[in-house]
Amino acid sequence: MKTTRLDLPVMASWMESNGRRLDCNPYLSGGFEARVLLERLKAEKQPLQSLTQNGMAGIFHAGREKRSYVDNPEYGVPFLGSTDILAADLSGLPFLSKKQVQKNPHFTVKEEWTLITRSGTVGRMAFVRPDMAGMACSEHVLRVAPDRTKIPPGYLYAYLSSRFGVSLITSGTYGSIIQHLEPNHIADLPVPRLGEAIEEEIHNLILEASLLRTKANIQLTVAIQKIEELAGLPPLLKSLSHQSLDISSTSSKFLTARLDGLFHSNYHKSALIPLLSLSDEDRVTIGEIANEVIELAKFKRVTINDPIHGVPFFGTSAIMRTDPNCSYYTPKKMQGINQYFIDNRTLLVPRSGQLNGIIGHTVFPYGQVIGGAVTEGAIRIKADSPTIAGYIFVALSSEYGVRQMKARTFGSLIPQIDVKIIQEIIIPRLSSQQMEVIGNQGWQVSKDRNMAIEKELQARNILNQLIEAKS
């Protein structure tokens, strides 16, 4: 008989209490172990549906229907996919038609709700922060709308995203190839009540993390607007026109290096022409302002599960999440691994991906990524200081930087970008004092996101320790 733990072997009686399910999910995911520990807990437990708005109706998803996307933000609502709910930066989201969202209010998410992925990789969660509120969200994400009069929303999120909550949620999935989760699977999930003071403390920590992440995104937007204002550049609205038909003309002398249409499109020209109109003293390339731009070679992966003797290793998707989680650990003493380590003077740019995805997205690292190792799939932009790195980060995060990056990719199936392309990207050059102010704002974005991770971790640690101590 397989076991979750040696002191908690899978018993025949467990199958009876799990609706006689014979698949392994309820027994080997840690779900039943968590349930046993919660039963031992000397505290009141309440079913999840009793703590949500209008009972069972407070746990729902949008329902499956054909999506209608639009290019113009005026006619659309930012749309969160099941992976987007984990993203730190939401500026690159597509837009779902406002008419479709109005017809189905279940698309819209509200502040302080808990979002749970319900298909594919089940059990990933996000707390709806202020900058996410009002956005539309995929039907592949469950909404848990807490009743504030019955439970602090931050506490409920901390519990559901703790090792106890996640284990119970994933044990309720079904399907052999693609896992699925429905509202009724978690409706009776037991939620321990640890006392008003503790619950409010945990809620406040989650709320602080939420506000820090929102502040970081607002600060990045403000810094981008400041660069454009000081450089005298006209504001560029976010555009998805790289996906649309475009009619443009160009001189034959410009075709000697590039023949692809996107490079010569209005999408690219709208960013490039205003930058080229600046004087030589008022513009600079990334290659000139950065210390170096490098692309590392592939290496043979050696994986371990020991954080003491290993260093966390991250893929390109993980570094963009609100709380980056490493794929695995790699030995600290492995030959050549030091060159893959990341510090707070290094920006990361994925070198491949879809145009409407991660390619062209610049990351100022935070969380465990700083001091960790990152795949060679991310190009490094190294600066002399965190302040200069912050300035480059803000400039490349602007629509001027993003359009240049995306328009200069090459390859049809999976677009690529290389070191030379990044080195040639043009950004405004301001006075030293102005660049320092904006650079510090860019650096603060990383520091706020890092602090948010610490607050959320602190909240979960308090909860986990209390449950374990009372079980």
DAWO-V739615 format. One record per backbone hydrogen bond with DSSP energy under -1.0 kcal/mol. CO is the residue of the C=O (numbers start at 1). NH is the residue of the N-H. E is the energy in kcal/mol with one decimal. If there is no record, write none. Layout:
<<CO:NH:E> <CO:NH:E>>
This chain:
<<5:8:-1.6> <11:14:-1.0> <13:17:-1.6> <15:20:-3.0> <18:21:-1.1> <24:27:-1.4> <24:28:-2.8> <25:29:-1.3> <30:34:-2.3> <31:35:-2.1> <32:36:-2.5> <33:37:-2.2> <34:38:-2.3> <35:39:-2.0> <36:40:-1.5> <41:43:-2.0> <44:193:-3.0> <46:191:-2.7> <47:50:-1.6> <48:51:-2.2> <51:147:-2.8> <52:55:-1.7> <54:57:-1.7> <55:58:-2.3> <56:59:-1.7> <58:145:-2.8> <60:143:-3.6> <68:97:-3.3> <72:75:-1.7> <75:98:-2.3> <77:96:-3.1> <78:136:-2.6> <80:138:-2.4> <81:85:-1.2> <83:86:-1.4> <84:87:-1.7> <86:322:-3.3> <90:93:-1.1> <94:79:-2.6> <95:70:-2.2> <96:77:-2.6> <97:101:-1.9> <98:102:-2.6> <99:103:-1.7> <100:104:-1.4> <104:107:-2.2> <105:108:-1.3> <107:137:-1.7> <109:134:-3.1> <110:113:-1.6> <113:128:-2.7> <114:144:-2.4> <115:126:-1.7> <116:142:-3.6> <117:123:-2.3> <118:181:-1.8> <120:122:-1.1> <124:117:-2.6> <126:115:-2.9> <128:112:-2.9> <129:132:-1.8> <129:133:-1.4> <132:135:-2.1> <135:109:-2.2> <136:80:-3.0> <138:141:-1.2> <140:118:-2.9> <142:116:-2.2> <143:60:-1.9> <144:114:-2.2> <145:53:-2.9> <147:150:-2.3> <147:151:-2.0> <152:156:-2.1> <153:157:-2.4> <154:158:-2.4> <155:159:-2.4> <156:160:-2.8> <157:161:-2.4> <159:162:-1.3> <159:165:-1.0> <162:166:-2.8> <163:167:-1.4> <164:168:-2.0> <165:169:-2.4> <166:170:-2.8> <167:171:-1.4> <169:172:-1.3> <170:173:-1.2> <174:180:-1.9> <179:120:-1.4> <180:174:-1.6> <182:185:-1.6> <183:186:-1.2> <186:189:-1.6> <187:49:-2.9> <189:48:-1.5> <191:46:-2.3> <195:199:-2.5> <196:200:-2.3> <197:201:-2.0> <198:202:-2.5> <199:203:-2.5> <200:204:-2.6> <201:205:-1.7> <202:206:-2.1> <203:207:-2.6> <204:208:-2.4> <205:209:-2.1> <206:210:-2.3> <207:211:-2.5> <208:212:-2.3> <209:213:-2.0> <210:214:-1.9> <211:215:-2.8> <212:216:-2.2> <213:217:-1.8> <214:218:-2.4> <215:219:-2.8> <216:220:-1.9> <217:221:-1.9> <218:222:-2.5> <219:223:-2.4> <220:224:-2.2> <221:225:-2.2> <222:226:-2.0> <223:227:-2.2> <224:228:-2.1> <225:229:-2.3> <226:230:-2.8> <227:231:-2.3> <228:233:-2.6> <240:243:-2.3> <241:244:-1.2> <251:254:-1.7> <252:255:-1.6> <265:269:-2.6> <266:270:-2.6> <268:271:-1.2> <268:272:-2.4> <269:273:-2.7> <271:275:-1.0> <272:276:-2.6> <273:277:-1.4> <275:278:-1.1> <279:282:-1.2> <282:429:-2.4> <284:427:-2.9> <285:289:-1.8> <286:290:-2.6> <292:382:-3.0> <294:380:-2.5> <304:329:-1.6> <309:332:-2.1> <311:330:-2.3> <312:373:-3.0> <313:327:-2.5> <314:375:-2.6> <315:319:-1.2> <317:320:-1.3> <318:321:-1.7> <320:88:-2.7> <328:313:-2.7> <329:304:-2.8> <330:311:-2.7> <331:334:-1.2> <334:337:-1.9> <337:340:-2.0> <338:341:-1.6> <340:374:-1.9> <342:371:-3.1> <343:346:-1.3> <345:383:-2.6> <347:381:-2.4> <348:363:-2.6> <349:379:-3.2> <351:417:-2.3> <354:357:-2.0> <358:361:-1.8> <363:348:-2.2> <366:369:-1.4> <367:370:-1.1> <369:372:-1.6> <372:342:-1.9> <373:314:-2.5> <375:378:-1.5> <377:351:-2.8> <379:349:-2.1> <380:294:-2.2> <381:347:-2.8> <382:291:-2.3> <382:292:-1.6> <385:389:-2.3> <386:390:-2.3> <387:391:-1.9> <388:392:-2.4> <389:393:-2.4> <390:394:-2.2> <391:395:-2.4> <392:396:-2.8> <393:397:-1.5> <398:402:-2.8> <399:403:-2.4> <400:404:-1.3> <401:405:-2.2> <402:406:-2.8> <403:407:-2.5> <404:408:-1.2> <406:409:-1.2> <410:416:-3.1> <415:353:-1.6> <416:410:-2.2> <418:422:-1.8> <419:423:-2.6> <420:424:-1.5> <422:425:-1.1> <423:287:-2.4> <425:286:-1.9> <427:284:-2.6> <431:435:-2.8> <432:436:-1.9> <433:437:-2.1> <434:438:-2.4> <435:439:-2.5> <436:440:-2.3> <437:441:-1.5> <438:442:-2.2> <439:443:-2.2> <440:444:-2.2> <441:445:-1.4> <442:446:-1.0> <443:447:-1.9> <444:448:-2.9> <445:449:-2.0> <446:450:-2.0> <447:451:-2.3> <448:452:-2.2> <449:453:-1.5> <450:454:-1.7> <451:455:-2.2> <452:456:-2.3> <453:457:-2.4> <454:458:-2.3> <455:459:-2.0> <456:460:-2.1> <457:461:-2.4> <458:462:-2.1> <459:463:-1.9> <460:464:-3.1> <461:465:-2.5> <462:466:-1.9> <463:467:-2.3> <464:468:-2.5> <465:469:-2.3> <466:470:-1.8> <470:42:-1.3>>
